[in-house]
Amino acid sequence: MIFIYLQHHHLLISEKTHRELRDEHAGLELIRTFRTIQDARSWAAKQSRDVLDLVQKQHTGITPAGRERMRERKRGANNPNAGGLSPEHRAKISRNKQMAYRGEHNPMYNRRHTRSARLKIGLANIRRKNMLRWAVDLSGREHMLPRNSQLPPGWAWGRNRHSRSF
C-alpha cells in the first residue's frame, strides 16, 4: 500500500504506515491510500500542495512488458489447457455435477420449510401470478409480461405454443 499524508501544508507519499512514520515526522494526518505508486503520484500531482515523495520505486505492479512476457510464456503448447481436458477429468466433473444436489448432498435433505416460510413462498407466488402473464411471440417463444402491459403486435396472451396458427 502507498499512503499519502498531510504534514503541515505538504503532501508526503510513503510506503510506511502512520505508526512507523510518527516519530520521524510530527503532525501527520493520513489523507488517502493507493495500491500503486503511479496512482498515488498522479493524484498528488493534481493537488495544489508541495509533494515530498519518500518512495524509491518507479513502478508497483506488473509492467506492460511484464504482462507481454507472461502472455508469451502461456501461448500455444505451453498453455495448461492447450490439449483440452482428459476423458477421465471430464467424467469426474460430470459425476460431481450429477451428485451435487442429490440425496444427502442437497442442503434441504431431511428438512422442511417452516410454516412461515411456506406462507411467504405462497404469497410471493400469488403476487407474481397476479402481476405477470404469459404471452407468445410470432416465433412461438414464451415470455412473462406485466399484466397491465400492452401486447406487441402479432403476439398472443397465453402459454400454449400450439394453439396459434402462424
N, C-alpha and C positions, 0 to 999 in steps of 0.2 A: 504494500500500500504506500501511496505517496500522500503526505499530509501538507496542507497549506495553513500556516499560522499567521496571525496578525500580531506584530510586535511593534508597539507604538503606532507609527504610520507606515510601516513597511510590511511587505508580504515575505514570508520565509517558507521556502519549499524544502522539505526534508523527508527522508525515509524513516527517521526516528520518531518514536511516539512522544507524546507530551511528557510523560514520566521521565523519559531519557533526556529530554532537552531542557527541562525546567531549571536545572542547576546552572547550565551554561547561559541560557537566555531567560532573563526575568520578564514577567508580564506577558507571557504567550497566551494567545487565545486561538483555539482551533477554529478554522473557517470552513474548510472543505477537505474531503478525501477523494483520491482518484486511484484507479487501478494502474494507470500507465503514466510515466513521466511526461510523455508527449501531451496527454490531455491536461495535466496539471500546468505545464508551461504555457500551453495555448490559452488556458483560462486566465492565468496570471497576467499574460501579456495584454489581455483586454481590459484589465483593471487599471484605474488611474492612480496607481501607487508604485513606489520603487520595489523591486523584487530582489531578494537575496536567495540565490539558488545554492543549496548545500549538497545537491545530488550530483555525483560524478558521472553517472551513466548517461549515455546519449539516447538509449532506446531500452524500453522494457517491453517484453512480449516477443512475438515472433515477427521477424522482418519479412517483407515480401520475398526477398531472395531465399530466406529460410523456408518459407512456405513452398516455393517452387521446388527446392531440393527435396522436401518431404514428398511432394506430389510425384516427382520423377521416380523416387525410390519405390513407390507403390503402384507403378504402372505396369501393365502387361502381365507377364508371368509372375512377377513379384507380388501381385495383389493376392491376399489370402483367399479371396473369393473368386479368383480367376477360373478355376475349374468347376465351380458350382458346388453344390452340396452332394455328399456321397449318398448312395441309396440307404445306407444304414442310418445316417443322420436324418434324412427325410422321414424314414419310418418311425424314428424315435419322436420327432416333432409331431407327426400325425397321431401317434399313440397317446402322447401327452395332451394333445388338443381334445381327443375323444374322451379322455378320463378326467379332464379338468374340473367339470362341474357335475359329475355323475355320482350318485350314491353319497358316500361319506365325505367326498371331496366338495360337495355343494355346501356353501355357507349356511343354508337353511335346512340342512339334513337334521331330521329328528326335532324340528322346531315348528312352531306355528306362529302366525302373526297374532298379535294381541287383538282383543276385541276393538280397542280404539283404533288400531292401525287398519283393521278391516273396514271399519266405518269410514275412516279418512280415504282409503282407496276407493270405496264405493261412491262416496260423494264426489271425488275427483272424476271418476268415470261418468257419473251422471252429468256433472258440469261440462265435461269435454263433449259428451254426446249431444248436449243441448246447444253447444257453441259451434260445433263443426258438423259438416255434412259431406257425404261422398259425392263426387262428380266424376264423369268420364269424359276425356277429351276425344278429339277426332281420331286419334290413332288407337284408342281403346285403353289408354293408361288411366289408372285410377288416381284421384287426388282428393285430399281433405281440404275443403274450403270453409271459411267462416259462413255460418248460416245466413247472415244478413248481407252477404256479398252478392254482386250481380254475376250471373253465369256468362262466361265468354261465349261469343257466337259459335255455334256448332257443337257446344258441349251439352251434356245432359246430366240432370241430377240422378243419383243412384250409383250403385256399385257394380251391377251386373254388366259385364262387358258384352255379353252375347245378346242382350235384349235389344240392342240398337242395330239398325242396318246403316252401313256407311256407304 
